[in-house]
Amino acid sequence: MPSRGTARILRAAVAAIRPRGHGFDQPIDDDVLAELQRFFVHLPAPMRLGFPVGLRLLEWGPPVFARRLTRFSDMPPDEAGAYLESFQRAGGPRAAMVLGLRTLVFLAFYQHPRVLADMGIDWQGRAAALTRRRAELLATPPAGSATSP
């Protein structure tokens, strides 16, 4: 379980990164945040130790990197998104950290059942349909094969 500070920074990052509008306005930020937190234990040890440091840089960086006397978690989502984009454009370790954070947020967001349903994606239904089709193909003899008496 991350600290309250880490959770606050992650909540602001989710709000800034996740898609909005066009059917993506589901109230699932808490679910996305919980999925991120469940994933962190699977990070390699160096990343698991360095990620909170990167989040603190993100949190306390606006006075230095954006010339704003505020914390990242206090920025409105649109401004926080622009701040993240500037981090990514900067290159180097900051860009890698933001890219990883964006990737995790997008994975958690787009795999949420409500988002999948709104996009018309039914992985379980597709798997069942493909399994049925494969069974049909295996049960049908190949064309042109001779049947023995």
Secondary structure, 3 states (H helix, E strand, C coil): CCCHHHHHHHHHHHHHHCCCCCCCCCCCHHHHHHHHHHHHCCCCHHHHHHHHHHHHHHHHCHHHHHCCCCCHHHCCHHHHHHHHHHHHHHCHHHHHHHHHHHHHHHHHHHCCHHHHHHCCCCHHHHHHHHHHHHHHHHHCCCCCCCCCC
